[in-house]
């Protein structure tokens, strides 16, 4: 039986349409035993059904918009007795954001809202190359936006790369962080020390020397940069 972390990765692959039949069978078998993952998978299936109907020739564009927005809103509202685990919640929110982005671009819906919450603190960091579907969520906001090359980075930002998507964060002094597909990375702090949190996936930091304290936190511990280049991976192995 696969783990919940593996199931989350397969759900993202299902969203991108890259999941293999054997992987789909493993995902469905896991979902039968896991209530949280079953809810996430059902949400994905519901969304795909809505979008499929919305783009049919019998459905007008205005009605399609209403269907997608209404049913995605219903999915995002958790049932009264539902318990969502923190790590599973991140994956579910990213999936909803990805579907909203695809539907919004296709139907002309603008998916760009300023976050509601504390004032954002800009840091001397920018998004470099962005390939594929990469989303960013600002601190204090529950909405995701597509990450664009050259975008400003704020303290507390969380980034999610979908299957086949990669991105680079450019720090001061030409230092970079390269992030692989199916990864979740958050900027925890920037200043006297720089700290990221890698929830899943892989990132490689290339730091210019000398550099200040630099850490990457994972569900398994905390890694400190002692040299100029290192890779951190979070997997089920």
Helices and strands as residue ranges (DSSP letters): H 4-16, H 21-33, H 35-54, H 61-76, H 86-107, E 122-131, E 134-137, E 145-146, E 152-154, E 158-161, E 166-170, G 172-174, E 176-179, E 183-189, E 193-206, E 213-218, E 221-224, E 229-234
